Structure formats: C-alpha cells, structure tokens
Amino acid sequence: MKSEKISVVIPTYSPDIKMLKRGLFSLIHQSVKIDKVVVVENGVIDPEVKEVVEGFDFKYIFNEEPGAN
C-alpha cells in the first residue's frame, strides 16, 4: 500500500495569536500524521506570528502581495 502524504497550508492576515496557537497545536495532535505545515502571512508583518510558527517547527512564509496572485 502506498503511503499518502498530507500537507496543510494556512493563510493568515493579522491572526489572533491565541487562536493561531490553538490551531497549530491541534494539527500536531491529529490521529493521521501531517507531513508538512506551511503558514503564509499575507501583507502584515507580525514578528510574533513567525515566532509561534517556527516554535512549532513549521514552515513560515511572508507574502508581501496579499490576495490572489
């Protein structure tokens, strides 16, 4: 049986840090293994978002041009 890989991409725009932490925490406690989590911060730089995401050892991307590209 072929092993499936699961990736999660979370776009954010000025997220509530407490809710972001809860969401990321829930991802690491899923019954199915998630291989990759990427959080994309759209247009607003919040150093705390990057710190939280990297604290979970997930990938952080800042997108300077928010919206559909």
N, C-alpha and C positions, 0 to 999 in steps of 0.2 A: 504494500500500500504506500502510495506516495504521500510524503509529509507536506501539509499545506503550511504556508507562512502567512501570518496575519500582521498587517501594519495599520497603524492608526495615525491620521493626520488631524490635528486640532487647530483650526484657525482662531485667532483671538484678536480682540480690539478693546483695549483698556479693561482687561478682565478683573473681576473681583478676585483677589489673591486667595482668599479663603476657599472660594468655590473652585478655583483652578487646582489648588492642593487636593481638595476632596476628589475631584475628577481624576487627577493623576494617580492618587492613592488607590482609587477603585480599579484602575487599569492593572496595577500590579497584583491585585487580588482576584483576578478573573480565574475561572476554572480552566480556561483554554489559554495556553501560552501565547502572549503577544510578542512578536519578534522585534518590532520597531515602533517607536512612538516619536512623532515629529510635531512640535508645537510651532506654529507660524504666527508671529506677532505682526499685525498689519498696521503700519503707519504711525503708531505711537510707541515711542521708546520708553519702556519701563524696566529699569535695571532689576527690579525685584522679580519680574516675570522670568527673565533669563536665569536668575539665581535659583528660583524654585525649580524650573525645568531641568537645569543641569544638576541640581541636587538629587533629582530622581534618576539621573544618568540617562536622560532622554535627549534627543536632538532638538536644538533651538535654532530657528531661522527668523531673521528680521526682514520683512518685506517693506521696502521704502515706498512702494507704489501700491497701496491697498486697492482692493476691488478686482474685478475681472481683468485678467491680463491676457 
